[in-house]
Amino acid sequence: MDIIKKAAKLPWHLVRLLLLGFFFFSGIVAIVFNQFLYITWAAIVRNGTDSDSDGVLQQRLEHTKKAFIVLLTFCTNNFSSKSEVMLSFRDAELMKKCVKAKEFGALPELSFDPSAIIMSNHQIYSDWFFLWYLAYLNNISQHFFIVMKKSLLRLPILGQGMRNYSFVFLSRNWEQDKEYMNQQFAHIKTLNRKFWMLIFPEGTNISHNNKKISHKYAEKVHLPKNECVLLPRVKGLYVAAKQLYPNTTKILDFSIGYSDHGKDDMAQDVFTLWRIYIEGVSPKRISILVDEHDLQKQVPGLYNEEFDEETQMDCLGQWINGVWVVKEKDMEHYYEKGEFDVPEGNSLVFPLELKSNWEVIGVYGPTLAITVAVLALILLWK
């Protein structure tokens, strides 16, 4: 009987996978092809009389960046189980400032600071997606940047697309990465006054093995052994904070929790990319706790030019270790109660979905127009 039941489900499962594959891969190819068209156009007019070609090119590449989060949200919402987001604020004033009025269950319009460093605990491989989705609701998705592993550049098609997004790719070797990070953050600062720069200070997902490594290091440096988060690293955050100054000194600090698993069940093992997109099982609820920090006020030593780099980094290290002590307590409460500890009325719940599914048409942009034109010419020729 079990075999019959599974067989009955098989056709729809295959149809869903085929549709998902079609939308996702055709969308990715379209995005990267659009980037190629924009870059080629800019190279041509740069040799002509258009002095603003670089600015126009950047705007068009930003459009493809927004297209990517639209595509991924469309695929997640339509080809995996439905998810909802619970956004919680420790501070009622921050919530009042950052969330515009909305009807129950509708998508909120967010108004977080448009220029900030974004940091979060790191639970699963797709944490960045949910934070980029918040940027989408904040109308800043086209100015979203991520610090990620250099090995991801080797992904076919996607790697080139991410390179065109000016993401920051690290080899996890400080001597190799330091100068590159300085240059890349300085470059990002010139692209637009608005940016969300995402950094995961923990450097990797929490897992049983990574937790053991974190505990060993905590013992060495006499810091608490956390159970719900890993010890944060300071170097990448330090370079970002220094290079992005004075454009921003703000940090938006998110803590993420996923439903349907406990403290001892690592989220990365429960919600793998395979389970979310191939099996079609997403977390029922993504809970996100929001805090806001101003480094200039809370870590004045960071910008004190009388201090050397090591002293400045120590100041930031002490601060972020304190932030992670609080984050550990927040996650403990989340695993115990299923939600973050905030005052009543300081949370809002909304579905993980696009403002309109019609937005996905914009993903294809010039590629769709060229395809239609070519098909039209073929039909006319016949």
SVG drawing of the C-alpha trace seen along z (x, -y; Angstrom):
<svg xmlns="http://www.w3.org/2000/svg" viewBox="-6 -62 55 64">
<polyline fill="none" stroke="black" stroke-width="0.4" points="0.0,0.0 2.8,-2.4 4.4,-1.7 1.1,-2.5 0.7,-5.7 4.2,-6.8 3.6,-6.0 0.4,-8.0 2.4,-11.0 5.3,-10.6 3.8,-12.3 3.0,-15.6 6.4,-15.4 8.1,-15.1 5.9,-17.8 6.8,-20.1 10.5,-19.4 10.3,-20.0 8.5,-23.3 10.9,-24.4 13.9,-23.5 12.4,-25.4 11.7,-28.6 14.9,-28.6 17.4,-27.7 15.8,-29.7 15.6,-32.6 19.3,-32.3 20.3,-32.1 18.2,-35.1 19.6,-37.1 23.2,-36.4 22.5,-36.9 20.9,-40.3 24.1,-41.1 26.1,-40.2 24.0,-42.5 24.3,-45.4 28.1,-45.0 28.5,-44.7 26.4,-47.8 28.4,-49.7 31.7,-48.7 30.5,-49.9 29.2,-53.3 32.2,-53.8 34.2,-54.2 31.7,-56.7 30.3,-59.8 28.3,-58.5 30.2,-59.7 27.6,-58.2 27.7,-54.7 29.2,-53.3 26.4,-54.8 23.7,-53.4 25.4,-50.0 25.4,-49.9 21.7,-50.7 20.9,-47.9 23.1,-45.4 21.2,-46.4 18.0,-45.6 19.3,-42.0 20.2,-41.8 16.6,-42.5 15.5,-40.1 17.4,-37.3 15.7,-37.7 12.3,-37.9 13.1,-34.7 14.2,-32.8 11.2,-34.1 8.8,-33.0 10.4,-29.5 10.4,-29.1 6.8,-30.2 5.4,-28.3 7.4,-25.1 8.0,-24.4 5.7,-24.3 4.4,-27.7 6.4,-29.6 5.6,-32.6 8.0,-35.2 7.7,-36.4 9.6,-39.7 10.1,-40.7 11.6,-43.8 13.1,-44.1 12.5,-47.9 9.0,-49.2 10.4,-52.5 12.6,-50.7 9.5,-48.7 7.5,-52.0 10.4,-53.5 11.0,-50.5 7.5,-49.1 4.8,-51.0 1.2,-50.2 -0.2,-47.1 -3.3,-44.9 -3.0,-41.6 -1.4,-38.9 -0.4,-41.4 3.2,-42.1 4.7,-45.0 6.6,-47.8 9.8,-48.1 11.8,-51.3 15.1,-50.1 18.2,-52.3 19.1,-52.0 22.8,-52.0 24.0,-49.5 26.1,-46.5 23.8,-43.4 24.9,-40.7 23.2,-37.5 23.8,-34.1 24.3,-31.5 22.1,-28.4 21.5,-27.1 22.9,-27.6 20.0,-29.8 20.0,-32.2 21.1,-34.9 17.9,-34.4 15.6,-35.3 17.7,-38.4 17.7,-39.4 14.0,-39.0 13.8,-41.6 15.9,-43.9 13.2,-43.3 10.5,-44.4 12.7,-47.4 13.1,-48.4 16.8,-47.9 17.2,-44.5 19.1,-45.9 21.7,-47.3 22.3,-44.0 25.8,-42.6 27.0,-39.4 30.4,-38.3 30.7,-34.6 33.1,-31.8 35.3,-32.2 34.6,-28.6 31.0,-29.7 32.5,-31.5 33.0,-28.1 29.3,-27.5 28.3,-27.3 26.5,-30.5 25.6,-31.5 29.2,-32.2 29.6,-34.7 26.3,-36.3 27.4,-36.8 30.7,-38.3 28.8,-40.9 26.9,-41.7 30.2,-42.8 29.8,-40.3 32.8,-39.8 34.4,-36.4 36.8,-35.2 39.4,-32.4 39.4,-32.4 43.1,-33.3 43.5,-36.6 46.7,-37.6 45.1,-36.9 41.7,-38.4 42.6,-41.6 43.7,-43.7 41.0,-42.3 38.3,-43.2 39.7,-46.7 39.4,-47.2 36.1,-45.6 34.4,-47.4 35.8,-50.7 34.5,-49.9 31.0,-49.1 30.9,-52.4 31.4,-54.2 28.5,-52.4 25.7,-53.9 25.0,-55.7 22.5,-52.9 23.8,-49.4 23.1,-46.5 26.3,-44.6 25.6,-41.1 28.3,-39.5 28.0,-36.3 30.5,-36.9 30.4,-33.2 31.9,-32.4 30.0,-29.1 26.8,-27.3 26.3,-26.0 26.7,-22.2 27.8,-19.6 31.3,-19.6 31.6,-23.4 30.2,-23.7 33.0,-21.5 35.6,-23.7 33.9,-26.8 34.0,-25.3 37.7,-24.5 38.5,-28.0 36.3,-29.5 38.2,-27.5 41.5,-28.8 40.5,-32.5 38.4,-32.2 35.0,-33.0 31.6,-31.3 30.9,-28.0 27.7,-28.7 25.1,-26.0 22.9,-27.9 25.4,-30.1 29.1,-29.9 31.7,-32.4 31.9,-35.4 35.0,-36.4 35.9,-40.0 38.3,-40.6 35.9,-40.7 33.4,-42.9 36.3,-45.2 37.4,-45.7 33.8,-46.3 33.1,-48.8 36.3,-50.8 36.0,-50.8 32.2,-51.7 32.8,-54.6 31.6,-57.4 28.8,-56.2 27.4,-54.2 28.2,-53.2 24.9,-51.4 24.5,-47.6 21.2,-45.8 21.6,-42.8 19.3,-39.8 18.8,-36.6 17.2,-33.8 15.3,-30.8 13.6,-28.1 10.5,-26.2 10.2,-22.4 13.5,-21.5 15.0,-21.7 18.3,-23.1 20.1,-19.7 18.8,-19.2 21.0,-21.4 18.8,-23.5 21.3,-22.9 20.6,-19.1 16.8,-19.6 16.4,-22.3 19.0,-21.4 18.8,-22.9 17.7,-19.4 14.8,-19.2 13.6,-22.8 13.8,-22.7 13.8,-19.1 11.5,-17.6 9.6,-20.8 9.6,-21.1 10.4,-24.6 10.3,-25.7 6.8,-26.6 8.0,-29.8 11.1,-31.8 11.4,-33.9 13.7,-36.9 14.6,-39.2 15.8,-42.7 18.3,-44.9 20.0,-48.0 23.5,-49.3 25.5,-52.4 29.2,-51.5 30.3,-55.1 28.3,-55.4 28.8,-51.9 32.4,-51.2 34.0,-54.7 37.5,-53.1 36.9,-51.6 37.2,-55.0 39.8,-56.5 42.8,-57.1 45.1,-57.4 44.6,-53.6 46.5,-51.2 44.7,-48.5 45.1,-45.8 43.6,-48.0 40.7,-49.1 40.0,-45.4 40.1,-44.5 37.5,-47.2 35.2,-45.7 35.9,-42.2 34.9,-42.9 31.7,-44.5 30.7,-41.7 31.4,-39.1 29.0,-40.9 26.4,-41.0 26.7,-37.3 26.2,-36.6 22.8,-38.3 22.2,-36.4 22.9,-33.1 20.2,-33.9 17.8,-35.0 18.2,-31.7 17.9,-29.7 14.5,-31.4 13.5,-30.7 14.2,-27.0 12.4,-26.8 9.3,-28.8 9.2,-28.7 9.5,-32.5 11.7,-35.3 11.3,-37.1 9.9,-40.5 7.1,-42.6 3.5,-41.8 2.7,-43.7 6.3,-43.9 6.0,-41.2 4.3,-40.9 3.7,-37.8 3.4,-37.7 3.7,-35.2 6.9,-34.7 5.8,-35.8 6.2,-38.4 4.2,-41.6 2.9,-40.3 3.7,-37.1 3.7,-39.1 7.1,-40.5 8.7,-37.3 8.2,-38.5 10.7,-41.3 13.4,-38.6 13.7,-37.9 13.9,-41.5 15.8,-42.0 16.2,-38.2 12.4,-37.8 12.1,-40.7 14.9,-39.3 13.4,-35.8 10.0,-37.1 11.5,-39.2 13.5,-36.2 10.4,-34.0 8.4,-36.7 11.1,-37.0 11.2,-33.2 7.4,-33.1 7.4,-36.0 10.2,-34.4 8.2,-31.2"/>
</svg>
